[in-house]
Amino acid sequence: MLTFNGNLKVYVALEPCDMRKSFNTLAALVRNHLSLDPLSGAAFLFTNKSRRLIKILYFDGTGYWLVAKRLEKGTFSWPRDIDGDRRKLVLKPTALAMLTDGIDLRDGLQRPWYELR
């Protein structure tokens, strides 16, 4: 079962990537592009250019999890590199939950596509 605790490190790849990538190619992207260890127990987030699809790569000690979410309308509020020289950003697990639930991380407001039921 996939569970995250409050101590989980969450890394966001700031540059969009090809969402056809799967376990091995995303793990290689973590190693080569983000200079991190995909086996570290951290979660790694990726998006495509349109920001309508995200993937989360996570190693739980026994194997990789690859979780995807595609929006039917709207886009994810994806962090941007303001300095122009960073490839990744670290988020807290609560910020990950906010991002996937449609909260704009810049101002804390819900995105228009998100409906609370």
C-alpha positions in Angstrom: 0.0 0.0 0.0 1.3 3.5 -0.8 1.4 5.7 2.2 3.5 8.9 2.8 4.5 10.2 6.2 5.1 13.7 7.3 8.9 13.3 6.9 8.8 12.4 3.3 11.0 14.5 1.0 9.2 15.5 -2.2 11.3 16.8 -5.1 9.6 18.5 -8.1 11.3 18.5 -11.5 10.8 22.0 -12.6 11.3 21.3 -16.3 8.6 19.4 -18.1 9.3 15.9 -19.4 7.9 13.4 -21.8 5.1 11.6 -20.0 5.7 8.4 -22.0 8.6 7.8 -19.6 8.1 5.0 -17.1 9.9 3.5 -14.1 13.4 3.1 -15.5 13.6 6.3 -17.6 12.2 8.4 -14.8 14.6 6.9 -12.3 17.4 7.7 -14.8 16.1 11.3 -15.1 16.2 11.6 -11.3 19.9 10.3 -11.3 21.2 12.2 -14.3 19.2 15.4 -14.5 18.2 16.0 -10.8 21.5 14.5 -9.4 19.5 12.6 -6.8 19.2 8.9 -5.8 15.8 7.5 -6.9 16.2 4.7 -4.2 16.4 7.3 -1.4 12.7 6.9 -0.3 11.9 10.4 -1.6 9.0 11.1 -4.0 9.8 12.7 -7.3 7.2 14.7 -9.3 7.1 15.3 -13.0 4.8 17.1 -15.4 4.4 17.6 -19.1 4.5 20.9 -21.0 0.8 21.4 -20.8 0.8 20.7 -17.0 -2.3 18.5 -17.3 -0.6 15.3 -16.3 1.7 14.6 -13.4 3.6 11.4 -12.4 5.0 10.6 -9.0 7.9 8.1 -8.8 8.5 6.6 -5.3 10.7 3.7 -4.1 9.3 2.1 -0.9 12.2 -0.2 -0.2 10.8 -3.2 -2.1 10.1 -1.6 -5.5 9.0 1.5 -7.4 5.6 3.0 -7.4 4.5 5.2 -10.3 1.4 7.2 -9.8 -0.2 9.4 -12.5 -3.0 11.9 -12.5 -4.4 13.5 -15.6 -6.8 16.4 -15.5 -9.8 16.4 -17.8 -9.8 20.2 -17.8 -7.5 22.9 -16.3 -3.8 22.7 -15.4 -1.8 22.0 -12.3 -0.2 24.9 -10.5 3.4 23.9 -11.2 6.3 25.7 -9.4 8.6 27.7 -11.7 12.3 28.3 -11.5 12.6 32.1 -10.8 16.4 32.1 -10.8 16.7 30.2 -14.1 19.4 27.8 -12.7 17.5 25.3 -10.6 16.3 21.9 -11.9 14.4 20.8 -8.8 12.4 22.2 -5.9 11.7 20.5 -2.5 8.1 20.4 -1.2 6.6 19.3 2.1 4.1 16.4 1.9 1.3 18.9 2.7 2.3 21.0 -0.4 2.2 17.9 -2.5 -1.4 17.2 -1.3 -2.3 20.8 -2.0 -0.8 20.7 -5.5 -2.7 17.5 -6.4 -5.9 18.8 -4.9 -6.0 21.9 -7.0 -4.6 24.5 -4.7 -2.4 27.2 -6.3 0.8 27.1 -4.3 1.5 30.8 -5.0 -1.5 32.2 -3.4 -3.3 29.3 -1.7 -6.5 29.6 -3.8 -8.3 26.8 -5.4 -7.9 26.4 -9.1 -11.2 27.0 -11.1 -11.2 23.4 -12.4 -11.4 21.9 -8.9 -14.8 21.2 -7.4 -15.3 20.2 -3.8 -17.9 17.4 -3.5 
